[in-house]
């Protein structure tokens, strides 16, 4: 199969997965929360429509944010933990593991800046430190004929 066909197939699968996520997870959870809010307002007979729409929008943002905050670590945690376990298994990656653990404790803006500049800093350090020249060993078997 060509790469273009595989890419289109992957994008179609991703679109279907996103639509299923919205239909079966996000929309039902948001609709339950907003319906209970509207029922509460109807029972209390507070029908200030502009205030109600503003509250609805703020409440919808809170509910949607809570659902996304709950889903993202579950999805990303599965992928990221396997990668970290693999990194920790290799003793040569101790510096990378220590850096990753340090970056996890930083706030998001600092992490973004560090992820941008750390590879460049490592490249500069690699170029700045002189590499020891490998010794040249010459072996002449047998008698030397001059």
C-alpha positions as CSV (number, residue, x, y, z in Angstrom):
1,X,0.0,0.0,0.0
2,X,1.1,3.5,-0.7
3,X,1.9,5.9,2.1
4,X,-0.9,8.3,0.9
5,X,-3.5,5.6,1.2
6,X,-2.2,4.5,4.6
7,X,-2.2,8.1,5.8
8,X,-5.8,8.6,4.6
9,X,-6.8,5.3,6.3
10,X,-5.2,6.4,9.5
11,X,-6.9,9.8,9.4
12,X,-10.3,8.2,8.8
13,X,-9.7,5.9,11.7
14,X,-8.8,8.8,13.9
15,X,-11.9,10.8,12.8
16,X,-14.1,7.8,13.7
17,X,-12.4,7.5,17.1
18,X,-12.9,11.2,17.9
19,X,-16.5,11.1,16.9
20,X,-17.1,8.0,19.0
21,X,-15.4,9.6,22.0
22,X,-17.7,12.6,21.6
23,X,-20.9,10.6,21.1
24,X,-20.3,8.0,23.9
25,X,-18.3,9.8,26.5
26,X,-18.2,13.6,26.4
27,X,-21.7,14.5,25.2
28,X,-23.5,12.2,27.6
29,X,-21.6,13.4,30.6
30,X,-22.0,17.1,29.7
31,X,-25.7,16.7,28.9
32,X,-26.4,15.1,32.3
33,X,-24.7,17.9,34.2
34,X,-26.4,20.6,32.2
35,X,-29.8,19.0,32.3
36,X,-29.7,18.9,36.1
37,X,-28.7,22.5,36.2
38,X,-31.7,23.5,34.0
39,X,-34.0,21.3,36.1
40,X,-32.8,23.1,39.2
41,X,-33.4,26.5,37.6
42,X,-36.9,25.5,36.4
43,X,-37.9,24.3,39.9
44,X,-36.6,27.4,41.5
45,X,-38.4,29.5,38.9
46,X,-35.3,31.7,38.2
47,X,-35.7,32.4,34.5
48,X,-33.3,35.3,34.0
49,X,-32.4,34.1,30.5
50,X,-29.1,36.2,29.9
51,X,-27.8,35.2,33.4
52,X,-28.9,31.6,32.8
53,X,-27.1,31.4,29.4
54,X,-23.9,32.9,31.0
55,X,-24.1,30.4,33.8
56,X,-24.8,27.6,31.4
57,X,-21.7,28.6,29.3
58,X,-19.5,28.7,32.4
59,X,-20.8,25.5,33.8
60,X,-20.4,23.8,30.4
61,X,-16.7,24.9,30.3
62,X,-16.2,23.6,33.8
63,X,-17.8,20.2,33.1
64,X,-16.0,19.8,29.8
65,X,-12.7,20.8,31.4
66,X,-13.2,18.2,34.2
67,X,-14.0,15.5,31.7
68,X,-10.9,16.3,29.6
69,X,-8.7,16.5,32.7
70,X,-9.9,13.1,33.8
71,X,-9.4,11.5,30.3
72,X,-6.1,12.9,29.3
73,X,-3.9,11.5,32.1
74,X,-5.5,8.1,31.7
75,X,-4.7,8.1,27.9
76,X,-1.3,9.7,28.2
77,X,-0.3,7.9,31.3
78,X,-0.5,4.5,29.6
79,X,1.8,5.5,26.8
80,X,4.2,7.6,28.9
81,X,4.7,5.1,31.7
82,X,5.7,2.4,29.3
83,X,8.3,4.7,27.8
84,X,9.7,5.7,31.2
85,X,9.9,2.1,32.3
86,X,11.9,1.3,29.2
87,X,14.2,4.3,29.8
88,X,14.7,3.3,33.4
89,X,15.6,-0.3,32.4
90,X,18.7,0.9,30.5
91,X,21.5,2.0,32.9
92,X,22.9,4.3,30.2
93,X,19.8,6.5,30.4
94,X,20.2,7.7,34.0
95,X,20.8,11.3,32.9
96,X,17.8,11.3,30.7
97,X,15.6,9.7,33.4
98,X,16.8,12.3,36.0
99,X,16.1,15.1,33.5
100,X,12.6,13.8,32.7
101,X,11.8,13.5,36.4
102,X,13.0,17.0,37.0
103,X,11.0,18.4,34.1
104,X,7.8,16.6,35.4
105,X,8.0,18.8,38.5
106,X,8.2,22.1,36.6
107,X,5.2,24.1,35.6
108,X,4.0,23.8,32.0
109,X,5.6,27.0,30.6
110,X,9.0,26.0,32.0
111,X,8.6,22.5,30.7
112,X,7.9,23.8,27.2
113,X,10.9,26.1,27.3
114,X,13.2,23.4,28.7
115,X,12.0,20.9,26.1
116,X,12.9,23.4,23.4
117,X,16.3,24.3,24.6
118,X,17.7,21.2,26.2
119,X,18.4,19.4,22.9
120,X,20.2,22.5,21.6
121,X,22.2,22.8,24.8
122,X,23.2,19.1,24.6
123,X,24.3,19.5,21.0
124,X,26.4,22.6,22.0
125,X,28.0,20.7,24.9
126,X,28.8,17.8,22.6
127,X,30.4,20.1,20.1
128,X,32.3,22.0,22.8
129,X,33.9,19.1,24.6
130,X,36.9,17.8,22.6
131,X,36.7,14.2,21.8
132,X,39.8,12.2,22.7
133,X,41.6,11.1,19.6
134,X,41.8,7.4,19.2
135,X,45.3,6.0,19.2
136,X,46.6,4.6,16.0
137,X,48.1,1.1,16.4
138,X,50.2,-0.4,13.7
139,X,51.0,-4.0,13.6
140,X,53.6,-5.5,11.3
141,X,53.6,-9.3,11.5
142,X,56.8,-11.1,10.7
143,X,60.3,-9.8,9.9
144,X,60.8,-6.2,9.0
145,X,62.4,-6.0,5.5
146,X,64.1,-2.8,4.8
